[in-house]
Amino acid sequence: MGRPSKAPRTPFGQRLHAARQAAGLSQAEIAARLGVKQAAYAAWERRRVALYPDQIQKLAHALKIPVKDLFERTPRSFMKCGPTGRARRALEALSELSRHRQSSALYFLEAFLRRHHPHFKTVILDRDAIAPKPSEPDSTNAGPPAPALVHLKE
């Protein structure tokens, strides 16, 4: 990541930046999708530029927005509706998994958030929601059952 520019964004650049952020993409990622260098794309967000109509269409397609949203003052498609970037992509991928795999991943995520986020509260799921009980109870374990260990494939 380079140093931030001191030049203010143009109105078009502000909308382009907002659309890219809403899509959860870096400048390098969007530049690769468009077949241009990251520095060229960065200039589109910062300077007055003259883009060809096909470049504008490719931009809108890569950002998954209508072309008109690149030219409106406050397009609805840029309004924040959840996390951006890696967190958003990870949560979208998580939502495509089976319920059991979602429960396994959420078990660890919620445990992490309970420990590290001061205001995060959630209902702690029963161990059986993550892994089935063993066929025979372990009589040597006097305390509460240990959390289930779930091995997720990468």
C-alpha positions as CSV (number, residue, x, y, z in Angstrom):
1,M,0.0,0.0,0.0
2,G,1.4,3.4,-1.0
3,R,1.2,6.6,0.8
4,P,-2.1,8.5,0.7
5,S,-2.3,11.4,-1.9
6,K,-2.5,15.0,-0.6
7,A,-4.6,15.9,-3.6
8,P,-8.4,16.0,-2.9
9,R,-10.6,13.7,-4.9
10,T,-12.7,15.0,-7.7
11,P,-16.5,14.5,-7.4
12,F,-16.2,11.6,-9.9
13,G,-13.2,10.3,-8.0
14,Q,-15.2,10.4,-4.7
15,R,-18.0,8.4,-6.2
16,L,-15.5,5.9,-7.8
17,H,-13.8,5.5,-4.4
18,A,-17.1,5.0,-2.6
19,A,-18.2,2.4,-5.1
20,R,-14.9,0.5,-4.8
21,Q,-15.1,0.6,-1.0
22,A,-18.7,-0.6,-1.1
23,A,-17.6,-3.5,-3.3
24,G,-14.9,-4.4,-0.8
25,L,-12.1,-4.1,-3.4
26,S,-8.6,-2.7,-3.3
27,Q,-7.3,-0.4,-6.0
28,A,-5.0,-3.2,-7.1
29,E,-7.9,-5.7,-7.4
30,I,-10.1,-3.4,-9.4
31,A,-7.2,-2.4,-11.6
32,A,-6.5,-6.0,-12.4
33,R,-10.2,-6.6,-13.3
34,L,-10.0,-3.7,-15.7
35,G,-6.6,-4.6,-17.2
36,V,-4.9,-1.4,-16.1
37,K,-2.1,-0.6,-13.7
38,Q,-2.9,0.3,-10.1
39,A,-1.3,3.7,-10.5
40,A,-3.5,4.4,-13.5
41,Y,-6.6,3.5,-11.6
42,A,-5.5,5.6,-8.6
43,A,-5.3,8.6,-10.9
44,W,-9.0,8.0,-11.9
45,E,-9.9,8.3,-8.2
46,R,-7.8,11.5,-7.6
47,R,-7.5,13.5,-10.8
48,R,-9.8,14.8,-13.6
49,V,-9.7,12.1,-16.2
50,A,-11.3,11.4,-19.5
51,L,-12.4,7.8,-19.7
52,Y,-13.7,6.1,-22.8
53,P,-17.3,4.8,-22.7
54,D,-16.1,1.2,-22.7
55,Q,-13.9,1.9,-19.7
56,I,-16.9,3.3,-17.8
57,Q,-19.0,0.3,-18.7
58,K,-16.1,-2.0,-17.5
59,L,-15.9,0.0,-14.3
60,A,-19.6,-0.3,-13.6
61,H,-19.5,-4.1,-14.4
62,A,-16.5,-4.7,-12.1
63,L,-18.1,-2.7,-9.3
64,K,-21.5,-4.4,-9.9
65,I,-23.3,-1.1,-10.1
66,P,-25.3,0.7,-12.9
67,V,-23.3,3.2,-15.0
68,K,-25.6,6.0,-13.8
69,D,-24.4,5.5,-10.2
70,L,-20.9,6.7,-11.2
71,F,-22.5,10.1,-12.1
72,E,-25.2,10.6,-9.5
73,R,-24.6,12.7,-6.4
74,T,-25.5,10.1,-3.8
75,P,-26.2,6.8,-5.4
76,R,-28.0,4.2,-3.3
77,S,-25.6,1.4,-4.4
78,F,-22.7,3.0,-2.4
79,M,-24.5,3.2,0.9
80,K,-22.9,1.0,3.5
81,C,-24.7,-2.2,4.4
82,G,-22.3,-4.3,6.3
83,P,-18.6,-5.0,6.5
84,T,-16.3,-4.2,3.6
85,G,-13.2,-5.8,2.2
86,R,-11.9,-9.2,3.5
87,A,-14.5,-9.4,6.3
88,R,-17.4,-9.0,3.9
89,R,-16.0,-11.5,1.4
90,A,-15.4,-14.0,4.2
91,L,-18.9,-13.6,5.6
92,E,-20.4,-14.0,2.1
93,A,-18.4,-17.2,1.6
94,L,-19.5,-18.4,5.0
95,S,-23.1,-17.8,4.1
96,E,-22.8,-20.2,1.2
97,L,-21.7,-23.1,3.4
98,S,-24.0,-25.7,5.0
99,R,-25.7,-24.8,8.3
100,H,-23.4,-27.2,10.2
101,R,-20.3,-25.7,8.8
102,Q,-21.6,-22.2,9.4
103,S,-22.3,-23.2,13.1
104,S,-18.7,-24.5,13.4
105,A,-17.2,-21.3,12.0
106,L,-19.5,-19.0,14.1
107,Y,-18.6,-20.9,17.2
108,F,-15.0,-19.8,16.9
109,L,-15.8,-16.3,15.6
110,E,-18.1,-15.6,18.5
111,A,-15.7,-17.0,21.0
112,F,-13.0,-14.7,19.6
113,L,-15.3,-11.7,19.6
114,R,-16.5,-12.4,23.2
115,R,-12.9,-12.3,24.2
116,H,-11.6,-9.3,22.2
117,H,-14.6,-7.0,21.6
118,P,-15.9,-5.2,24.7
119,H,-19.5,-5.0,23.6
120,F,-20.1,-8.3,21.8
121,K,-22.6,-10.5,23.5
122,T,-24.2,-13.7,22.1
123,V,-25.9,-16.8,23.3
124,I,-23.4,-19.5,23.9
125,L,-24.4,-22.5,22.0
126,D,-24.5,-25.9,23.5
127,R,-21.6,-28.1,22.6
128,D,-23.9,-30.5,20.9
129,A,-24.8,-27.9,18.3
130,I,-21.3,-28.1,17.1
131,A,-20.3,-31.8,17.5
132,P,-22.4,-34.8,18.6
133,K,-21.9,-36.3,22.1
134,P,-19.5,-39.2,22.3
135,S,-21.3,-42.6,22.5
136,E,-20.0,-43.2,26.0
137,P,-19.7,-40.5,28.6
138,D,-16.2,-39.9,29.9
139,S,-16.3,-40.7,33.7
140,T,-12.8,-39.3,34.3
141,N,-13.9,-35.8,33.3
142,A,-15.3,-34.1,36.5
143,G,-15.8,-30.6,35.0
144,P,-18.0,-29.3,32.3
145,P,-17.5,-30.7,28.8
146,A,-14.6,-29.1,26.9
147,P,-15.5,-27.1,23.8
148,A,-15.7,-29.2,20.6
149,L,-12.8,-29.1,18.3
150,V,-13.7,-28.7,14.7
151,H,-11.1,-29.1,12.0
152,L,-12.0,-27.0,8.9
153,K,-10.3,-27.6,5.6
154,E,-8.7,-24.6,4.0
